[in-house]
Amino acid sequence: NISVSGASGDAGLTLITSREVSLVNVTAENNSGSGAHIEASDVAIDTGSFSNNGAGGLDVTSQSAIALFGVTANTNQQFGANLFAGDQVSIAQSNFNDNGGYGLSVVTTSLIALEDVNANNNALYGAYLEGDDTVVNTSFFTANGSLGAVSEPVGYGLKVVSTGTVNLTNINAADSVGNQLFGADITAAENVNI
């Protein structure tokens, strides 16, 4: 268990290592910079809260995989979570809502899998996913884009850029529920199944 609150500087929690990082029950909230900045060979977080920070919530760079379960990164000044990985990224039962920029950004060259993820009411966009095969199940990406003027909208719910296949099941990213530009925009080199 780790809890960091009210820290000044770049991040409340900074971990830089060439080894694996595994965190359980971690809280990094109300810091003047980001909640947590992690650079490692592999990153797993089980139950974490990275909210109400002066910059971003959770910023992770992994040489291999990233796995998030039960992560909340809400109401940060810039973004909820920013993830760069060399291998697959898996996110389940997590929330990235009400951030001053975007909710969730994932960039990898491998599989992206989201299940029961919410990225709603963010000022720019809900989620941007760039990788190979991409699977999104039972997730919501609504009411994003409050930063842009009505004449120059900037917000969207979900954007996927895939070098493989895309499978979306039981998602809500409709622009009818408040995304400024579009609900979902999918670009894939192979099949798209909705």
Secondary structure, DSSP 8 states (H G I E B T S, - for coil): -EEEES--SSEEEEEE-SSEEEEEEEEEES-SSEEEEEEESEEEEEEEE--S-SS-SEEEEESS-EEEEEEE--S-SSEEEEEEESS-EEEEEEE--S-SSEEEEEE-SS-EEEEEEE--S-SSEEEEEEESSEEEEEEE--S---SS-TTS---EEEEEEESS-EEEEEEE--GGGT-SSEEEEEEESS-EE-
